[in-house]
């Protein structure tokens, strides 16, 4: 859910205490969940043969990677898990196979799946296998015809449940689910609906918009994030882009004509222009670090039109709200407008006469031919469940990531579960970026949930380390940039 962000984090781990991150756990670590029985497949068969013996599984391609087997597969799923007989579709998944004797990490980014070998942080920590799932309705994993009413968090959790049940016959050791941003949300929703499937959950930078119409947390965030100097620079460029709307929109018209861009879905170039500009400050903090403020024009009022355009385009992307830019992400905006919710923020430093539309609702980014109706109880249900029932769940947030302004929190009944915040980090926050004792504790808990913690680590979490060496190609830690405001 994408273009890699240049120059993202490698921060020195800071020494700190658990209180820094707002850790929440309701008592001592509970025992592992009961291990589930493995299947009876012949262990001597080639792993591909075993995968293809699963009903509904077919091979798209195999790609080599030293030390692993990597498969791109299709798996037949029902369009509606409540009525499996009413049609199917092919869902794309990948398997990074190491050894059936190792634990397995179940990953989704909540969008399209990468068809190249990669390893998420928990997979490196436990030195395991990785199964990655493309989220339903992201092409090519879309039913035809598409009944959009079947795109919801429960149906998506059903997809994961069926994939897990099918592959558990082969990968019989413990399983950890994970994902970042919308993928972190997805891992959380899966745990809510199928709490007995996974042995642990690692959810990165997962937004939690419980009450869609109450977004004051975001306004508070933007009033204090970073430094005043950096905030002032960003606010001034954003305001100047609206002050210079007429000349910059002429440039936008030419840009659209040169690239064949259209604006039917959002309702015109003027709406698209303002949407891009209003994403500017949010986009900076989502994908950049405080040190990157040096790249923002220091005197916006006297900067050239080109400098203002380039700064906004480099962070928000003027292609984002074109029909062509929106099309790939129709499933996300549909979910945002029906269940997930979407943020609305205010711009007190910009005179009202310059803001015509404000933050536009997801309905404006989905073709009108697709009906939408918001379900206000969906996120409240998940939030309540997490507060009361979280067990073996780890949430990691970035201190300077806007999406963390509304986050998951734990109640007194949560067991062996944690919420940590990585200082100074953005939407790419991870366990490696936590302060030292939190990093060790998080690593130790992941190892324990996966059933691969040594006696030394169980007795002394500070001894915890990832079991696999870092691989610069396989373990790409750069956050992937999404043009437009999406988790």
C-alpha positions as CSV (number, residue, x, y, z in Angstrom):
1,X,0.0,0.0,0.0
2,X,4.4,2.2,-3.6
3,X,7.4,4.1,-3.7
4,X,10.1,3.6,-1.0
5,X,10.8,6.6,1.1
6,X,14.3,7.9,0.6
7,X,16.4,8.3,3.6
8,X,14.1,6.8,6.2
9,X,15.4,6.1,9.8
10,X,18.2,4.3,11.2
11,X,18.2,5.9,14.7
12,X,20.5,5.1,17.5
13,X,18.6,3.1,20.1
14,X,18.0,5.3,23.2
15,X,18.2,4.0,26.8
16,X,14.8,4.5,28.5
17,X,12.1,3.0,30.6
18,X,8.8,1.4,29.9
19,X,7.0,4.4,31.1
20,X,8.2,6.3,28.1
21,X,6.0,4.3,25.8
22,X,2.9,3.9,27.8
23,X,3.2,0.2,28.2
24,X,0.1,-1.6,29.3
25,X,-0.1,-5.1,30.6
26,X,-2.4,-6.6,33.2
27,X,-0.1,-9.0,34.9
28,X,2.6,-11.6,34.4
29,X,3.0,-13.2,31.0
30,X,0.5,-16.0,30.4
31,X,1.4,-19.4,29.1
32,X,1.5,-20.1,25.4
33,X,-1.8,-20.8,23.8
34,X,-2.3,-24.5,23.2
35,X,-0.5,-25.7,20.2
36,X,-2.8,-26.9,17.4
37,X,-2.3,-30.3,15.8
38,X,-0.4,-30.5,12.5
39,X,-1.6,-32.2,9.4
40,X,-0.6,-35.6,8.2
41,X,1.1,-34.6,4.9
42,X,4.1,-36.6,3.8
43,X,7.2,-34.8,5.2
44,X,9.3,-36.2,2.4
45,X,7.3,-34.5,-0.4
46,X,8.6,-31.4,-2.0
47,X,7.2,-28.3,-0.3
48,X,5.6,-27.1,-3.6
49,X,3.9,-30.4,-4.0
50,X,2.5,-30.1,-0.5
51,X,1.3,-26.6,-1.1
52,X,-0.4,-27.5,-4.4
53,X,-2.1,-30.5,-2.8
54,X,-4.2,-28.0,-0.8
55,X,-7.7,-27.8,-2.5
56,X,-8.0,-24.4,-4.3
57,X,-4.3,-23.6,-4.3
58,X,-2.5,-23.0,-7.6
59,X,1.0,-21.7,-8.5
60,X,1.6,-18.4,-10.3
61,X,5.4,-18.5,-10.2
62,X,8.4,-19.5,-8.1
63,X,11.3,-17.1,-7.5
64,X,14.6,-18.1,-6.2
65,X,16.2,-16.7,-3.0
66,X,19.2,-18.1,-1.2
67,X,18.1,-20.0,1.9
68,X,14.4,-20.0,1.0
69,X,11.8,-21.1,-1.5
70,X,9.5,-18.2,-2.6
71,X,6.1,-18.9,-4.2
72,X,3.4,-16.6,-5.6
73,X,0.1,-18.5,-5.4
74,X,-3.6,-18.1,-5.9
75,X,-6.0,-19.5,-3.4
76,X,-9.7,-19.9,-4.1
77,X,-11.9,-18.0,-1.7
78,X,-15.6,-17.6,-1.3
79,X,-16.8,-14.1,-2.1
80,X,-19.1,-14.3,0.9
81,X,-17.9,-16.4,3.9
82,X,-21.5,-16.5,5.2
83,X,-22.7,-18.1,1.9
84,X,-19.7,-19.9,0.4
85,X,-21.8,-21.4,-2.4
86,X,-22.5,-18.0,-3.9
87,X,-19.3,-17.5,-6.0
88,X,-15.6,-17.5,-5.5
89,X,-12.5,-15.4,-6.5
90,X,-8.8,-16.0,-6.7
91,X,-6.8,-14.4,-3.8
92,X,-3.1,-13.9,-4.3
93,X,-0.8,-14.9,-1.5
94,X,2.9,-15.5,-1.3
95,X,4.9,-18.1,0.8
96,X,8.5,-17.5,1.8
97,X,9.4,-21.0,2.9
98,X,12.3,-21.7,5.2
99,X,11.5,-24.9,7.1
100,X,8.2,-26.5,8.3
101,X,9.9,-27.0,11.7
102,X,10.1,-23.2,12.1
103,X,7.3,-20.8,13.2
104,X,5.4,-18.9,10.6
105,X,4.6,-15.2,10.3
106,X,1.3,-14.2,8.6
107,X,1.7,-10.8,7.1
108,X,-0.6,-8.4,5.2
109,X,-0.1,-4.7,4.4
110,X,-3.8,-4.4,3.9
111,X,-3.4,-3.6,0.2
112,X,-1.7,-5.4,-2.7
113,X,0.9,-8.0,-1.9
114,X,4.5,-7.8,-3.2
115,X,5.4,-10.6,-5.5
116,X,9.1,-10.3,-4.7
117,X,10.8,-12.0,-1.7
118,X,10.8,-9.9,1.5
119,X,10.9,-10.6,5.2
120,X,9.0,-8.5,7.8
121,X,10.6,-7.7,11.1
122,X,8.9,-10.5,13.1
123,X,10.0,-13.0,10.5
124,X,13.6,-12.0,10.9
125,X,13.2,-12.1,14.7
126,X,11.9,-15.6,14.8
127,X,13.9,-16.8,11.8
128,X,10.7,-18.3,10.3
129,X,8.5,-18.8,7.3
130,X,6.3,-16.0,6.0
131,X,2.9,-16.1,4.4
132,X,1.7,-12.8,2.9
133,X,-1.9,-12.1,1.8
134,X,-3.3,-9.6,-0.7
135,X,-6.3,-7.9,0.8
136,X,-9.6,-8.8,-0.9
137,X,-10.8,-6.4,-3.7
138,X,-7.3,-5.1,-4.5
139,X,-6.6,-6.3,-8.0
140,X,-6.1,-9.0,-9.1
141,X,-7.7,-10.4,-5.9
142,X,-11.1,-9.0,-6.7
143,X,-14.4,-10.9,-7.5
144,X,-15.8,-10.3,-11.0
145,X,-18.4,-8.9,-10.8
146,X,-17.5,-7.0,-7.6
147,X,-20.2,-7.0,-4.9
148,X,-18.7,-4.2,-2.8
149,X,-20.9,-5.1,0.1
150,X,-18.7,-8.1,0.7
151,X,-15.7,-5.9,1.3
152,X,-15.6,-5.5,5.1
153,X,-13.3,-6.4,8.0
154,X,-15.2,-9.6,8.9
155,X,-15.0,-11.0,5.4
156,X,-11.3,-10.2,5.2
157,X,-10.7,-11.9,8.5
158,X,-12.5,-14.9,7.0
159,X,-10.0,-14.9,4.2
160,X,-7.1,-15.0,6.6
161,X,-8.7,-17.8,8.7
162,X,-9.2,-20.0,5.7
163,X,-5.6,-19.5,4.5
164,X,-4.3,-20.2,8.0
165,X,-6.4,-23.4,8.3
166,X,-5.2,-24.6,4.9
167,X,-1.5,-23.9,5.6
168,X,-1.5,-25.0,9.2
169,X,-1.6,-28.6,7.9
170,X,2.0,-27.9,6.5
171,X,3.3,-25.3,8.8
172,X,2.4,-26.9,12.1
173,X,4.5,-24.8,14.5
174,X,3.4,-21.5,16.1
175,X,2.0,-18.6,14.1
176,X,2.4,-14.8,14.6
177,X,0.3,-12.3,12.6
178,X,1.7,-8.9,11.7
179,X,1.2,-5.9,9.5
180,X,1.9,-2.2,9.3
181,X,-0.6,0.6,9.2
182,X,-3.7,-0.8,7.4
183,X,-2.0,-4.1,7.7
184,X,-1.7,-3.6,11.5
185,X,-5.4,-2.8,11.6
186,X,-6.0,-6.0,9.6
187,X,-4.0,-8.1,12.0
188,X,-5.9,-6.7,14.9
189,X,-9.3,-7.3,13.3
190,X,-8.3,-10.8,12.5
191,X,-7.4,-11.4,16.1
192,X,-10.8,-10.0,17.2
193,X,-12.8,-12.4,15.0
194,X,-10.5,-15.4,15.3
195,X,-8.7,-15.1,18.6
196,X,-7.7,-18.8,18.6
197,X,-5.8,-18.8,15.3
198,X,-2.6,-16.9,16.1
199,X,-0.1,-17.4,18.9
200,X,0.7,-13.7,18.9
201,X,0.1,-10.4,17.1
202,X,2.5,-7.6,16.2
203,X,0.7,-4.6,14.9
204,X,2.7,-1.7,13.6
205,X,1.4,1.9,13.5
206,X,-2.2,0.8,13.4
207,X,-4.8,3.7,13.5
208,X,-7.9,3.2,15.7
209,X,-10.6,5.7,14.7
210,X,-13.3,4.7,17.3
211,X,-15.6,7.7,16.8
212,X,-15.3,8.9,13.3
213,X,-16.7,12.4,13.9
214,X,-14.4,13.2,16.8
215,X,-10.9,13.9,15.6
216,X,-9.5,16.5,18.0
217,X,-6.6,14.2,18.8
218,X,-5.2,15.0,15.4
219,X,-5.4,18.7,15.9
220,X,-3.6,18.4,19.2
221,X,-0.9,16.3,17.6
222,X,-0.2,18.8,14.8
223,X,0.0,21.6,17.4
224,X,3.0,20.0,19.2
225,X,4.7,17.6,16.8
226,X,8.4,18.2,16.1
227,X,9.6,21.8,16.7
228,X,7.9,25.1,16.2
229,X,10.3,26.1,13.5
230,X,9.5,23.0,11.5
231,X,5.8,23.4,12.0
232,X,5.9,27.0,10.9
233,X,7.8,26.1,7.7
234,X,5.4,23.5,6.7
235,X,2.3,25.5,7.6
236,X,3.6,28.5,5.6
237,X,4.2,26.4,2.4
238,X,0.8,24.8,2.7
239,X,-0.9,28.2,3.1
240,X,1.2,29.7,0.3
241,X,0.1,26.9,-2.1
242,X,-3.5,28.0,-1.5
243,X,-2.8,31.7,-1.7
244,X,-1.2,31.0,-5.1
245,X,-4.0,28.7,-6.2
246,X,-4.7,30.4,-9.6
247,X,-1.2,30.2,-11.1
248,X,-0.4,26.8,-9.6
249,X,-3.7,25.4,-10.8
250,X,-2.8,26.5,-14.3
251,X,0.4,24.5,-13.9
252,X,-1.7,21.6,-12.6
253,X,-3.9,21.7,-15.7
254,X,-0.9,21.4,-18.0
255,X,0.6,18.7,-15.8
256,X,-2.7,16.7,-16.0
257,X,-2.9,17.2,-19.8
258,X,0.7,16.1,-20.3
259,X,0.0,12.9,-18.3
260,X,-3.5,12.1,-19.4
261,X,-4.9,12.6,-15.9
262,X,-8.7,13.2,-15.3
263,X,-10.7,14.2,-12.2
264,X,-14.2,12.6,-12.6
265,X,-14.3,10.8,-9.3
266,X,-13.3,13.7,-7.0
267,X,-15.4,16.1,-9.0
268,X,-12.8,18.4,-10.7
269,X,-9.3,19.7,-10.7
270,X,-9.9,22.4,-8.1
271,X,-11.1,19.8,-5.6
272,X,-8.1,17.6,-6.4
273,X,-5.7,20.5,-6.0
274,X,-6.9,21.5,-2.6
275,X,-6.9,17.8,-1.4
276,X,-3.2,17.5,-2.4
277,X,-2.3,20.7,-0.7
278,X,-4.2,19.9,2.5
279,X,-2.3,16.5,2.7
280,X,1.0,18.3,2.7
281,X,1.7,18.7,6.5
282,X,0.3,15.3,7.3
283,X,2.3,13.7,4.6
284,X,5.5,15.2,5.8
285,X,5.2,13.9,9.3
286,X,3.9,10.5,8.1
287,X,6.9,9.8,5.9
288,X,9.7,12.2,7.0
289,X,11.9,12.8,10.1
290,X,12.5,16.0,11.9
291,X,15.9,16.4,10.3
292,X,14.1,16.6,6.9
293,X,12.6,20.0,7.8
294,X,15.8,21.4,6.2
295,X,14.4,20.5,2.8
296,X,11.3,22.6,3.3
297,X,11.4,26.2,1.9
298,X,12.3,28.5,4.8
299,X,10.6,31.6,3.4
300,X,7.5,30.5,1.7
301,X,6.1,33.9,1.0
302,X,9.2,34.8,-1.1
303,X,9.7,31.3,-2.7
304,X,9.1,30.8,-6.4
305,X,6.0,29.1,-7.7
306,X,8.2,26.3,-8.8
307,X,9.6,25.8,-5.3
308,X,6.2,25.7,-3.7
309,X,4.9,23.3,-6.4
310,X,8.0,21.0,-6.0
311,X,7.7,20.8,-2.2
312,X,4.0,19.9,-2.3
313,X,4.4,17.5,-5.2
314,X,7.4,15.8,-3.5
315,X,5.4,15.1,-0.3
316,X,1.7,14.9,-1.3
317,X,2.0,14.1,-5.0
318,X,-0.2,15.9,-7.6
319,X,-1.2,12.7,-9.2
320,X,-2.8,11.3,-6.1
321,X,-6.4,12.5,-6.5
322,X,-6.6,12.0,-10.2
323,X,-8.8,9.2,-11.4
324,X,-5.7,7.3,-12.2
325,X,-4.2,7.8,-8.8
326,X,-7.3,6.9,-6.9
327,X,-8.3,3.8,-8.9
328,X,-5.8,1.4,-7.2
329,X,-7.0,2.5,-3.8
330,X,-10.8,2.4,-4.3
331,X,-11.0,-0.6,-1.8
332,X,-9.3,1.4,0.9
333,X,-11.4,4.5,0.5
334,X,-14.5,2.3,0.4
335,X,-13.6,0.7,3.7
336,X,-12.7,4.1,5.2
337,X,-16.1,5.4,4.2
338,X,-18.0,2.3,5.5
339,X,-16.2,1.0,8.6
340,X,-12.6,2.2,9.2
341,X,-13.4,6.0,9.5
342,X,-11.2,8.8,8.2
343,X,-9.6,11.8,9.9
344,X,-10.6,15.4,9.7
345,X,-8.3,18.1,10.8
346,X,-8.4,21.9,10.9
347,X,-6.1,24.6,9.6
348,X,-6.1,27.5,12.1
349,X,-3.1,29.1,10.4
350,X,-4.9,29.4,7.0
351,X,-7.6,32.0,6.5
352,X,-11.0,30.5,5.8
353,X,-11.3,32.2,2.5
354,X,-8.5,30.1,1.1
355,X,-10.0,26.7,2.2
356,X,-13.0,25.8,0.0
357,X,-13.5,22.1,0.8
358,X,-11.5,21.1,3.8
359,X,-10.6,17.5,4.3
360,X,-12.9,15.7,2.0
361,X,-14.7,12.5,3.0
362,X,-13.9,9.1,1.5
363,X,-17.1,9.2,-0.4
364,X,-15.5,11.8,-2.7
365,X,-12.7,9.3,-3.7
366,X,-14.9,6.4,-4.6
367,X,-16.9,6.2,-7.9
368,X,-20.5,7.1,-7.4
369,X,-21.6,3.8,-9.0
370,X,-20.4,2.1,-5.8
371,X,-22.9,2.5,-2.9
372,X,-21.5,3.3,0.5
373,X,-23.1,3.6,4.0
374,X,-21.0,4.1,7.2
375,X,-21.3,1.6,10.0
376,X,-20.4,3.5,13.2
377,X,-20.3,0.4,15.5
378,X,-17.5,-1.5,13.6
379,X,-14.5,0.2,15.1
380,X,-16.1,0.6,18.5
381,X,-16.6,-3.1,18.6
382,X,-12.9,-3.8,17.8
383,X,-11.7,-1.2,20.3
384,X,-13.8,-2.6,23.1
385,X,-12.6,-6.2,22.3
386,X,-8.9,-5.2,22.4
387,X,-9.2,-3.3,25.7
388,X,-10.9,-6.3,27.3
389,X,-9.5,-9.3,25.6
390,X,-6.0,-8.5,24.2
391,X,-3.7,-11.5,24.7
392,X,-0.2,-11.8,23.2
393,X,-0.6,-8.5,21.3
394,X,2.1,-5.9,20.7
395,X,1.3,-2.5,19.2
396,X,4.2,-0.3,18.0
397,X,3.8,3.4,17.1
398,X,6.0,6.2,16.0
399,X,6.2,9.3,18.1
400,X,5.9,11.7,15.1
401,X,3.4,9.7,13.1
402,X,0.0,11.4,12.7
403,X,-1.8,8.1,12.5
404,X,-0.7,7.3,16.0
405,X,-2.8,10.2,17.4
406,X,-5.7,7.8,17.6
407,X,-4.3,4.4,18.5
408,X,-5.2,1.2,20.2
409,X,-5.0,1.1,24.0
410,X,-5.2,-1.7,26.5
411,X,-7.5,-2.2,29.5
412,X,-7.0,-3.8,32.8
413,X,-8.0,-7.2,31.5
414,X,-5.4,-7.4,28.7
415,X,-2.8,-10.1,29.2
416,X,0.8,-10.2,28.1
417,X,0.1,-7.3,25.7
418,X,1.9,-4.0,25.1
419,X,1.7,-0.6,23.5
420,X,5.1,0.9,22.7
421,X,6.2,4.2,21.1
422,X,9.4,4.6,19.1
423,X,10.9,8.1,19.9
424,X,11.3,10.4,16.9
425,X,10.0,7.9,14.4
426,X,7.3,8.2,11.8
427,X,5.0,5.7,10.0
428,X,8.0,3.4,9.6
429,X,8.3,2.8,13.4
430,X,9.4,-0.8,14.3
431,X,10.7,-2.8,17.2
432,X,14.3,-2.0,16.2
433,X,13.5,1.7,16.8
434,X,12.3,1.3,20.4
435,X,14.3,2.3,23.4
436,X,16.6,-0.4,24.6
437,X,14.6,-2.1,27.3
438,X,11.4,-2.0,25.3
439,X,13.2,-3.3,22.2
440,X,14.5,-6.2,24.3
441,X,11.1,-7.0,25.9
442,X,9.3,-6.8,22.6
443,X,11.8,-9.1,21.0
444,X,11.6,-11.5,23.9
445,X,7.8,-11.7,23.8
446,X,7.8,-12.3,20.0
447,X,10.3,-15.1,20.4
448,X,8.3,-16.6,23.3
449,X,4.9,-16.3,21.4
450,X,6.6,-18.1,18.5
451,X,7.9,-20.9,20.7
452,X,11.5,-20.2,19.9
453,X,12.7,-18.3,23.0
454,X,15.7,-19.8,24.7
455,X,15.8,-20.5,28.4
456,X,18.2,-17.6,28.7
457,X,15.8,-15.2,27.0
458,X,12.8,-16.4,29.0
459,X,14.7,-15.7,32.2
460,X,16.3,-12.5,31.1
461,X,14.5,-10.6,28.3
462,X,17.4,-8.2,27.9
463,X,19.3,-11.0,26.2
464,X,16.7,-11.2,23.3
465,X,18.0,-10.8,19.8
466,X,16.6,-11.6,16.3
467,X,17.4,-15.1,15.4
468,X,18.2,-14.4,11.8
469,X,20.9,-12.0,10.5
470,X,19.7,-8.8,8.9
471,X,19.6,-9.1,5.1
472,X,19.6,-5.8,3.3
473,X,17.6,-7.1,0.3
474,X,15.2,-9.3,2.2
475,X,14.6,-7.0,5.3
476,X,13.9,-3.7,3.6
477,X,12.9,-1.4,6.5
478,X,12.0,1.7,4.5
479,X,8.4,2.8,4.9
480,X,6.6,2.7,1.6
481,X,5.3,6.1,0.6
482,X,1.6,6.4,-0.2
483,X,0.7,9.5,-2.1
484,X,-2.5,10.9,-0.4
485,X,-3.7,10.5,3.1
486,X,-3.9,6.7,3.7
487,X,-2.7,4.5,6.5
